[in-house]
Amino acid sequence: MPVKLENLIRTKKGFGGDVAKRFAEPKTVSSSKGFIRMEVLLNEKHKEYDEVKIVTNWDTKADFNAWFTSEAATNTHKRVAKEEDSPMIGNEVHIYEIQYEHLPVVIAE
């Protein structure tokens, strides 16, 4: 069953755009088995912090888990966690099983 992963990152106010830019270029995740797509969303509406939401779609939860536990993913997350004076305040991760999906209707001419 397809899954959607949502990583909601809270940053210090004014740093959301900088954190979002870290995802501008495709990383190893984009060539991983089962990876469908990634969206990087920015919300600067909160007074105390910014939010960057990283949303990825996967063919299966097993595909996501295989990437998440890979050496490349592990090394990336370790490096970010060790940053001094990180703009990141914290994050929450949610995984959803996609139950239904509707795409635009294509009308034959």
mmCIF file of the C-alpha atoms, coordinates in Angstrom:
data_MODEL
# 
_entry.id   MODEL 
# 
loop_
_atom_site.group_PDB 
_atom_site.id 
_atom_site.type_symbol 
_atom_site.label_atom_id 
_atom_site.label_alt_id 
_atom_site.label_comp_id 
_atom_site.label_asym_id 
_atom_site.label_entity_id 
_atom_site.label_seq_id 
_atom_site.pdbx_PDB_ins_code 
_atom_site.Cartn_x 
_atom_site.Cartn_y 
_atom_site.Cartn_z 
_atom_site.occupancy 
_atom_site.B_iso_or_equiv 
_atom_site.pdbx_formal_charge 
_atom_site.auth_seq_id 
_atom_site.auth_comp_id 
_atom_site.auth_asym_id 
_atom_site.auth_atom_id 
_atom_site.pdbx_PDB_model_num 
ATOM 1   C CA . MET A 1 1   ? 0.000   0.000  0.000   1.00 0.00 ? 1   MET A CA 1 
ATOM 2   C CA . PRO A 1 2   ? 1.388   3.460  -0.873  1.00 0.00 ? 2   PRO A CA 1 
ATOM 3   C CA . VAL A 1 3   ? 2.421   5.738  1.981   1.00 0.00 ? 3   VAL A CA 1 
ATOM 4   C CA . LYS A 1 4   ? 3.002   9.438  2.519   1.00 0.00 ? 4   LYS A CA 1 
ATOM 5   C CA . LEU A 1 5   ? 5.605   10.577 4.998   1.00 0.00 ? 5   LEU A CA 1 
ATOM 6   C CA . GLU A 1 6   ? 5.367   14.046 6.534   1.00 0.00 ? 6   GLU A CA 1 
ATOM 7   C CA . ASN A 1 7   ? 8.343   15.541 8.373   1.00 0.00 ? 7   ASN A CA 1 
ATOM 8   C CA . LEU A 1 8   ? 7.318   18.818 9.991   1.00 0.00 ? 8   LEU A CA 1 
ATOM 9   C CA . ILE A 1 9   ? 10.410  20.802 10.963  1.00 0.00 ? 9   ILE A CA 1 
ATOM 10  C CA . ARG A 1 10  ? 10.117  23.846 13.216  1.00 0.00 ? 10  ARG A CA 1 
ATOM 11  C CA . THR A 1 11  ? 12.890  26.433 12.828  1.00 0.00 ? 11  THR A CA 1 
ATOM 12  C CA . LYS A 1 12  ? 13.857  29.610 14.561  1.00 0.00 ? 12  LYS A CA 1 
ATOM 13  C CA . LYS A 1 13  ? 11.853  32.524 13.180  1.00 0.00 ? 13  LYS A CA 1 
ATOM 14  C CA . GLY A 1 14  ? 13.280  33.740 9.888   1.00 0.00 ? 14  GLY A CA 1 
ATOM 15  C CA . PHE A 1 15  ? 15.227  30.534 9.120   1.00 0.00 ? 15  PHE A CA 1 
ATOM 16  C CA . GLY A 1 16  ? 12.520  28.496 7.380   1.00 0.00 ? 16  GLY A CA 1 
ATOM 17  C CA . GLY A 1 17  ? 13.562  29.572 3.894   1.00 0.00 ? 17  GLY A CA 1 
ATOM 18  C CA . ASP A 1 18  ? 17.196  28.649 4.561   1.00 0.00 ? 18  ASP A CA 1 
ATOM 19  C CA . VAL A 1 19  ? 16.219  25.193 5.789   1.00 0.00 ? 19  VAL A CA 1 
ATOM 20  C CA . ALA A 1 20  ? 13.875  24.693 2.826   1.00 0.00 ? 20  ALA A CA 1 
ATOM 21  C CA . LYS A 1 21  ? 16.750  25.541 0.430   1.00 0.00 ? 21  LYS A CA 1 
ATOM 22  C CA . ARG A 1 22  ? 18.649  22.515 1.747   1.00 0.00 ? 22  ARG A CA 1 
ATOM 23  C CA . PHE A 1 23  ? 16.132  20.407 -0.170  1.00 0.00 ? 23  PHE A CA 1 
ATOM 24  C CA . ALA A 1 24  ? 16.300  22.367 -3.444  1.00 0.00 ? 24  ALA A CA 1 
ATOM 25  C CA . GLU A 1 25  ? 18.569  19.845 -5.159  1.00 0.00 ? 25  GLU A CA 1 
ATOM 26  C CA . PRO A 1 26  ? 17.600  16.159 -5.341  1.00 0.00 ? 26  PRO A CA 1 
ATOM 27  C CA . LYS A 1 27  ? 19.433  13.967 -2.828  1.00 0.00 ? 27  LYS A CA 1 
ATOM 28  C CA . THR A 1 28  ? 19.953  10.212 -2.599  1.00 0.00 ? 28  THR A CA 1 
ATOM 29  C CA . VAL A 1 29  ? 16.327  9.772  -1.593  1.00 0.00 ? 29  VAL A CA 1 
ATOM 30  C CA . SER A 1 30  ? 15.180  10.630 -5.116  1.00 0.00 ? 30  SER A CA 1 
ATOM 31  C CA . SER A 1 31  ? 16.900  7.571  -6.570  1.00 0.00 ? 31  SER A CA 1 
ATOM 32  C CA . SER A 1 32  ? 15.696  5.173  -3.872  1.00 0.00 ? 32  SER A CA 1 
ATOM 33  C CA . LYS A 1 33  ? 13.517  2.186  -4.689  1.00 0.00 ? 33  LYS A CA 1 
ATOM 34  C CA . GLY A 1 34  ? 9.841   3.029  -4.274  1.00 0.00 ? 34  GLY A CA 1 
ATOM 35  C CA . PHE A 1 35  ? 10.327  6.800  -4.052  1.00 0.00 ? 35  PHE A CA 1 
ATOM 36  C CA . ILE A 1 36  ? 7.573   8.642  -5.938  1.00 0.00 ? 36  ILE A CA 1 
ATOM 37  C CA . ARG A 1 37  ? 7.986   12.324 -5.143  1.00 0.00 ? 37  ARG A CA 1 
ATOM 38  C CA . MET A 1 38  ? 8.938   14.990 -2.617  1.00 0.00 ? 38  MET A CA 1 
ATOM 39  C CA . GLU A 1 39  ? 7.354   18.328 -1.810  1.00 0.00 ? 39  GLU A CA 1 
ATOM 40  C CA . VAL A 1 40  ? 8.994   20.987 0.354   1.00 0.00 ? 40  VAL A CA 1 
ATOM 41  C CA . LEU A 1 41  ? 6.474   23.367 1.912   1.00 0.00 ? 41  LEU A CA 1 
ATOM 42  C CA . LEU A 1 42  ? 7.186   26.566 3.866   1.00 0.00 ? 42  LEU A CA 1 
ATOM 43  C CA . ASN A 1 43  ? 4.903   28.231 6.408   1.00 0.00 ? 43  ASN A CA 1 
ATOM 44  C CA . GLU A 1 44  ? 6.115   31.540 7.863   1.00 0.00 ? 44  GLU A CA 1 
ATOM 45  C CA . LYS A 1 45  ? 2.784   32.544 9.449   1.00 0.00 ? 45  LYS A CA 1 
ATOM 46  C CA . HIS A 1 46  ? 3.626   31.658 13.076  1.00 0.00 ? 46  HIS A CA 1 
ATOM 47  C CA . LYS A 1 47  ? 4.945   34.477 15.240  1.00 0.00 ? 47  LYS A CA 1 
ATOM 48  C CA . GLU A 1 48  ? 7.475   32.381 17.175  1.00 0.00 ? 48  GLU A CA 1 
ATOM 49  C CA . TYR A 1 49  ? 8.847   30.001 14.522  1.00 0.00 ? 49  TYR A CA 1 
ATOM 50  C CA . ASP A 1 50  ? 8.751   28.925 10.861  1.00 0.00 ? 50  ASP A CA 1 
ATOM 51  C CA . GLU A 1 51  ? 7.659   25.510 9.622   1.00 0.00 ? 51  GLU A CA 1 
ATOM 52  C CA . VAL A 1 52  ? 9.181   23.490 6.805   1.00 0.00 ? 52  VAL A CA 1 
ATOM 53  C CA . LYS A 1 53  ? 7.203   20.426 5.840   1.00 0.00 ? 53  LYS A CA 1 
ATOM 54  C CA . ILE A 1 54  ? 8.934   17.721 3.821   1.00 0.00 ? 54  ILE A CA 1 
ATOM 55  C CA . VAL A 1 55  ? 6.360   15.397 2.265   1.00 0.00 ? 55  VAL A CA 1 
ATOM 56  C CA . THR A 1 56  ? 7.434   12.264 0.415   1.00 0.00 ? 56  THR A CA 1 
ATOM 57  C CA . ASN A 1 57  ? 5.346   9.613  -1.296  1.00 0.00 ? 57  ASN A CA 1 
ATOM 58  C CA . TRP A 1 58  ? 6.474   5.984  -1.466  1.00 0.00 ? 58  TRP A CA 1 
ATOM 59  C CA . ASP A 1 59  ? 5.202   2.827  -3.169  1.00 0.00 ? 59  ASP A CA 1 
ATOM 60  C CA . THR A 1 60  ? 5.268   0.991  0.170   1.00 0.00 ? 60  THR A CA 1 
ATOM 61  C CA . LYS A 1 61  ? 6.204   1.550  3.813   1.00 0.00 ? 61  LYS A CA 1 
ATOM 62  C CA . ALA A 1 62  ? 8.931   -1.082 3.353   1.00 0.00 ? 62  ALA A CA 1 
ATOM 63  C CA . ASP A 1 63  ? 10.486  1.061  0.601   1.00 0.00 ? 63  ASP A CA 1 
ATOM 64  C CA . PHE A 1 64  ? 10.526  4.090  2.901   1.00 0.00 ? 64  PHE A CA 1 
ATOM 65  C CA . ASN A 1 65  ? 11.991  2.054  5.767   1.00 0.00 ? 65  ASN A CA 1 
ATOM 66  C CA . ALA A 1 66  ? 14.708  0.662  3.485   1.00 0.00 ? 66  ALA A CA 1 
ATOM 67  C CA . TRP A 1 67  ? 15.766  4.193  2.533   1.00 0.00 ? 67  TRP A CA 1 
ATOM 68  C CA . PHE A 1 68  ? 15.436  5.582  6.077   1.00 0.00 ? 68  PHE A CA 1 
ATOM 69  C CA . THR A 1 69  ? 17.711  2.885  7.515   1.00 0.00 ? 69  THR A CA 1 
ATOM 70  C CA . SER A 1 70  ? 20.212  3.119  4.635   1.00 0.00 ? 70  SER A CA 1 
ATOM 71  C CA . GLU A 1 71  ? 23.744  4.367  5.249   1.00 0.00 ? 71  GLU A CA 1 
ATOM 72  C CA . ALA A 1 72  ? 23.155  7.475  3.112   1.00 0.00 ? 72  ALA A CA 1 
ATOM 73  C CA . ALA A 1 73  ? 20.058  8.534  5.057   1.00 0.00 ? 73  ALA A CA 1 
ATOM 74  C CA . THR A 1 74  ? 21.612  7.728  8.421   1.00 0.00 ? 74  THR A CA 1 
ATOM 75  C CA . ASN A 1 75  ? 24.743  9.769  7.647   1.00 0.00 ? 75  ASN A CA 1 
ATOM 76  C CA . THR A 1 76  ? 22.708  12.755 6.461   1.00 0.00 ? 76  THR A CA 1 
ATOM 77  C CA . HIS A 1 77  ? 20.550  12.815 9.584   1.00 0.00 ? 77  HIS A CA 1 
ATOM 78  C CA . LYS A 1 78  ? 23.585  12.406 11.882  1.00 0.00 ? 78  LYS A CA 1 
ATOM 79  C CA . ARG A 1 79  ? 25.339  15.333 10.180  1.00 0.00 ? 79  ARG A CA 1 
ATOM 80  C CA . VAL A 1 80  ? 22.318  17.621 10.579  1.00 0.00 ? 80  VAL A CA 1 
ATOM 81  C CA . ALA A 1 81  ? 21.866  16.615 14.232  1.00 0.00 ? 81  ALA A CA 1 
ATOM 82  C CA . LYS A 1 82  ? 25.484  17.613 15.010  1.00 0.00 ? 82  LYS A CA 1 
ATOM 83  C CA . GLU A 1 83  ? 25.261  21.120 13.532  1.00 0.00 ? 83  GLU A CA 1 
ATOM 84  C CA . GLU A 1 84  ? 26.266  23.795 15.999  1.00 0.00 ? 84  GLU A CA 1 
ATOM 85  C CA . ASP A 1 85  ? 23.820  26.667 16.338  1.00 0.00 ? 85  ASP A CA 1 
ATOM 86  C CA . SER A 1 86  ? 21.250  24.787 14.268  1.00 0.00 ? 86  SER A CA 1 
ATOM 87  C CA . PRO A 1 87  ? 18.240  26.841 13.176  1.00 0.00 ? 87  PRO A CA 1 
ATOM 88  C CA . MET A 1 88  ? 16.046  23.795 13.802  1.00 0.00 ? 88  MET A CA 1 
ATOM 89  C CA . ILE A 1 89  ? 13.959  23.740 16.966  1.00 0.00 ? 89  ILE A CA 1 
ATOM 90  C CA . GLY A 1 90  ? 12.448  20.280 16.516  1.00 0.00 ? 90  GLY A CA 1 
ATOM 91  C CA . ASN A 1 91  ? 10.427  18.058 14.244  1.00 0.00 ? 91  ASN A CA 1 
ATOM 92  C CA . GLU A 1 92  ? 7.517   15.634 14.108  1.00 0.00 ? 92  GLU A CA 1 
ATOM 93  C CA . VAL A 1 93  ? 7.250   12.720 11.688  1.00 0.00 ? 93  VAL A CA 1 
ATOM 94  C CA . HIS A 1 94  ? 3.946   11.223 10.565  1.00 0.00 ? 94  HIS A CA 1 
ATOM 95  C CA . ILE A 1 95  ? 3.387   8.296  8.214   1.00 0.00 ? 95  ILE A CA 1 
ATOM 96  C CA . TYR A 1 96  ? 0.050   7.864  6.475   1.00 0.00 ? 96  TYR A CA 1 
ATOM 97  C CA . GLU A 1 97  ? -1.229  4.950  4.418   1.00 0.00 ? 97  GLU A CA 1 
ATOM 98  C CA . ILE A 1 98  ? -2.836  6.393  1.315   1.00 0.00 ? 98  ILE A CA 1 
ATOM 99  C CA . GLN A 1 99  ? -6.370  5.048  1.230   1.00 0.00 ? 99  GLN A CA 1 
ATOM 100 C CA . TYR A 1 100 ? -7.714  6.892  -1.803  1.00 0.00 ? 100 TYR A CA 1 
ATOM 101 C CA . GLU A 1 101 ? -6.280  9.240  -4.374  1.00 0.00 ? 101 GLU A CA 1 
ATOM 102 C CA . HIS A 1 102 ? -8.030  11.251 -7.055  1.00 0.00 ? 102 HIS A CA 1 
ATOM 103 C CA . LEU A 1 103 ? -6.191  12.570 -10.080 1.00 0.00 ? 103 LEU A CA 1 
ATOM 104 C CA . PRO A 1 104 ? -7.480  15.089 -12.622 1.00 0.00 ? 104 PRO A CA 1 
ATOM 105 C CA . VAL A 1 105 ? -9.996  13.650 -15.040 1.00 0.00 ? 105 VAL A CA 1 
ATOM 106 C CA . VAL A 1 106 ? -8.674  13.453 -18.578 1.00 0.00 ? 106 VAL A CA 1 
ATOM 107 C CA . ILE A 1 107 ? -11.411 14.064 -21.126 1.00 0.00 ? 107 ILE A CA 1 
ATOM 108 C CA . ALA A 1 108 ? -10.845 12.618 -24.574 1.00 0.00 ? 108 ALA A CA 1 
ATOM 109 C CA . GLU A 1 109 ? -11.216 15.151 -27.370 1.00 0.00 ? 109 GLU A CA 1 
# 
